[in-house]
Amino acid sequence: SSTQSALRAGAGLCKLIVNEKYVNFYKLHIMEEMILTYKNIKDFISTFENQKCNTVVFGCGIENKAINKRILTFLLTKKINLVLDAISFSLIHESKNEFFDLLSHRTETTVMTPHAGEFKRLFKISNNKINDCLNAAKKSNSIIVYKGNDTVIGTPEGLCFIHKESSPYLATAGSGDILAGLIGGFLAQKIDGLTATRLGCYIHSRCGKNLGAGLTAGDLVKEIPSVIKTMIDHN
């Protein structure tokens, strides 16, 4: 679902890199995406280095395994935009010092999209969500999307935005993957990190509001073009 939302956000080409053990599962679900496989970390690095890639969405649909920790370590050293979601936070939690050091040296855009449970595994929490988000952004050298019905976006430079157009119907499985894909899709078009993040959050929520109760992640993907068209028509 993250790959489909990236394409609908306007990414020209989307490649799904999966372990060869799971390729038959993914073949049943992909449509316009290209699928690439790897056997081990050496094979992954070789496959990745042979691609022209400026943005990676990492963490969706994977498991908390040693090879994924090594892949994340590798990706954090590359000059690419990164959107980190889902299992990314479990991997970082296991080796916080190592990963925060890697994050601190990154020069390209990193966007992290944790919900409250994921956030508190990595960062200190208080009764002030805005301060917590800003502190997390500075600590991780990343744009933080602290998700919830009062989503807060914070940047390492200290900018903060509160996303007021939330929808309770977005609390459904796969919804977060759609948001990560949207942000990644905009980053892939060389839109700056903060704008890409704000656009992703707005479109994601607008899709949720338009669809209402009973929506699924698949419904959100299909609604993206309509929301983007409305935004263009109103400008």
N, C-alpha and C positions, 0 to 999 in steps of 0.2 A: 504493500500500500504506500510506503514512503517513496518507492520508485515511480509509481503512477502519479502521485501528487507532485513530484519534482518535474515530471514531464508536462503536466497540466499547468504548472507555474511558468513554463516556457523554456525549460532546459532542452537544448537541441538533441542531446543524446544521453541516455542513462544506461549504465552497465552495472549488472548485479554480479558481484564476485562471491561465490559460495563454495564451500568445501564439497569436493566431488561426491562424498557420501550422501549428500542431500540434494543433489542436482535433479533427480527425478521428481522430488516433491515440488521444487520450484518451477519445473517445466510445466506443471499443471496450472500454475497461477500467473505466469508472466504473459504479457502480450507484446507491447512494442519494445520492451527492454531487451538489451543484449545480455546473455548470460555467459560468465566466465567461471572456470573452475580451478581449484588448486588442491594439492595433496597435503602439503606441509608448509611451514613458514618460509622456507627457501623458495618453494614454488610460488607462494603468494607474492613474495617480494619481486620475483622475476616477472610474474604476470602483471603486477601493478606497474612496475617500471617501464613496461612496454606499452602502456596506455597514455594517451594525452588526457590528463585529468587535472582539473583545477579545484574540484570540490568533492568531499566525501561525507556521506551520512553514515555514521557508525553506531552500532549498538542495537538496532532494531532486528528482531527475529533471530538472535544468536544466543548461545549459552555461555555461562560463566565457566570457561575452560582456559587452560594455560595457553593454548595456541592463540586464543583471542586476546589475551593479555599481551602477548608478544606482537600481535598485529597492531594493537593500539599503540604500543610503545614505538613501533616503526612509523606509524602514520603521524604521530606527534612530532617526529623529526623532519617531516617533509614540508616543503613550501606549498601547501595546499590549504584551502579553506576546510574547516572541519565542523560538522554538526554532531554533537555527542548526545546520545539519548539512551534510555533503557539500561541494558546490561553494561554499558560504558561505566555507569556509576558504581556498580558492584565491583567491576575490575579496578577502578580507581581506589575504591574504599579499602581494598586489600593491600595496596601499596601507596598510601597517600603521599608520603614524602617524595618518592620516586616520580610519581605522575605530576605532582604540583611543580616539581623542579622542571620537568619537561615542558609543562604548560607555560611556565614563567619565561622560557626562552623562545617561545613561538612569536613570529612576526606576522604571520597571516592570521586571518580571522578565525577565532574559535567561538562557537556558540554552544552552550550547554542548556538543556531543556528539562530540568528535574521537576517532578511534582514534590509535594511536601515530604513524603516518606523518603524519597531519594535524596532530597536536599539535606535533610538532617543527618544522613549518613556521612556526608562530606564536609558540612559546614556547621558552624555554631548557629543556634537559633535562640531568639528572644521573643518578646511580645511585639517587636517592631519588624514587620516583614520587609519594609523598604530598606532599613539599615542592614538587615541580614543579607538582602540581595546585593546591595552595593558592596558590602564587605566580602561577599563570596566572589563577586566579579573582580575585585582587586586582588584577592588571594589567588585566584585561578587564571588571571590575565585573560579572562573570557567575558563575552556577553552572556549574561545569565537570564534565562527565561524561567522565573520561579512560578510555576503553573498553579492554577487554582481558579476559584470563582472571582478572585481579585488578582489576576496575573500581574506580576511586577517584572519589568525588564530593567536590568542594571548593566552598566558598562564599567570597564576598568578605570575610565577617566572620571567616573563619578556622576554620569548622566543617569537619570531615572525616569521611567515612564510607567504609568499604571494603566493597564488595559481594562477599560470599563465595560466593554461590550462582550461579556462572557455569556455562555449558554450552559445550563445544567445538563443538557442533553449530550454534551461532549464527553461526559464521564462514561465512556464506553470503550471496550477493547479495540485497540488499533487506532484510536483517535490521535494519540500522541505521535504515532508514526507518520500520520498525515501532516501534522505540524512540522515535524523534523524535515520531511520531504519538501514541503513548501519553502522553508527557509533555505534548504540546500539548493533547490531549483533556482531561487533568486540569486543566491551567491554565485552559482555557476554562470549566471549572465553578467557577472562582474558588477553587480549592485553592491554598494557598501554594506558592511555587516549589520549596522544598526537599522538601516532602511530595510534590508532583507528580512530582518527579524520582526520589525514592526509590521511590515506587509504580511508576513506569514501569519502572525497572531491575528491581525484584523480579518484576513480572508478566512482563516480557520473558524473564527467565532461567527462571522457572518454566514458561513455555510451552515453552522449549527443552528443559528437563529432561523434561517430560511426553512430548514428541514423540520425542525421541531422534534417532538417526542417520537421515539421509536427508530431514530436514525442508526445506521451502522457506518463503519469506516468506509465501506464501499459506496454508500450514498454520498458521503462527504467528498470523495474523489470526483464523482460525477457532477457535483454542484459547483466545483471550483471554476470552470469556464464561465458559468452564468454570473457568478459574483465578480469575476475580473471584468467581464463585458460591461456590467453595470457601473463599475468604477470608472472604466474608460469613457463610457457614454456620458457620465456626469462631469467629466473634466472639460 
